[in-house]
Amino acid sequence: MNFLDLIWAIPLIPVVGFVTNGLFGKKMPKTAVAAIAAGAVLIAFCISAGAVFQLAQPAHSGSNTVGRAGNLA
């Protein structure tokens, strides 16, 4: 899974949870409201952690172009 393609969802998921709880929170049990709030933040965190992990990986494992300046002699 490419988490970098899901970066747009990181702020959107908690907003959807907030709107859901704001519109329907009075009609739902408190445990459901808490589960939606915590679940939205947890899902956004997992996506952001996956994106950071993917960014920390080397772009190409076979290429070693860092430090090459050509023929300096």
N, C-alpha and C positions, 0 to 999 in steps of 0.2 A: 504494500500500500504506500502510495506517495503522499506523505503528510503535507508536503509543501503545496500540493494542489488544494488542500483544505484550509489554508491559512485564512481565507475569507470567512470561514465558519467559526473561528475562534471568538470574535466579539458577538457574532450573531446568535450562537446557541444560548449564552446567558440572557440575552435580550428576549429571546423566545420564551425562556423559562420565567423571566420577570413578567412578561405580558400575560402568559398563561396563568400565573399565580395572581396577578392583578385583576384579571377578568373573572376567573373562576375560583379563586382562593376561598371566598366566603362559602361556597357551596360544597367544597371538598373537605375531607378530613385533614386535620393538621399534619398527620403523618404523610399524606399524599403531597401536601404543599411542601413539606420539608424534603421529601424525596425528589420532587421536581427541582427545587432550588439547588440541593446538593448535587444531584445528578447532572444538571446543566453545567455547573462549575467543574465537576469531575471530568465530563466529556471534553470540555474546552481545554482543561489542563492536559489531558492525555494527547489531544491533537497538537497542542503547543510543545509538549515534551517530545513527541515524535518528530516534529519539524526541527527542533533544536538538535536532536540526535542525528537526523539526516544531514543537517548543515555541518555537523562536526565531522562527518565522514569525508574521506578524500574523494575528490571529484572523479579521478580516474586512477585506478590502482596500478596500471601499467605505465603511465607516463610520469617521467621525472624531469620536469622542465624548470623546477625551481632552482635558482642559482646558476643557470646556464647563461653566460654572457658572451659566448662566441669565442673566437680565437683572440686572446689578449696578448700573445707572445709576439 
